[in-house]
Amino acid sequence: MSDQILSITEAAQILQTTPLNILMHIKRGLLKGTENDGEWLIERASIDDLMLKTGGRKADPVCASGCARQHACGGGCS
């Protein structure tokens, strides 16, 4: 596993999702990231760990726990 740090955009590209979904993954503890001067930096090792857990599939959308629409909100989760 690498100790590389990636931008939120790079992380989103690797996981085939959006930067917003990456932030939600951080909030839920699925990815490890830190904010530095308004820019989020994601640990590559946490991306690798998530990819192992998902079998390399696209990252699942992460919506608010009260979301009744089950990812049909059109809010950018993908």
Secondary structure by P-SEA (a helix, b strand, c coil): cccccccaaaaaaaacccaaaaaaaaaaccbbbbbcccbbbbcaaaaaaaaaaacccccccccccccccccccccccc
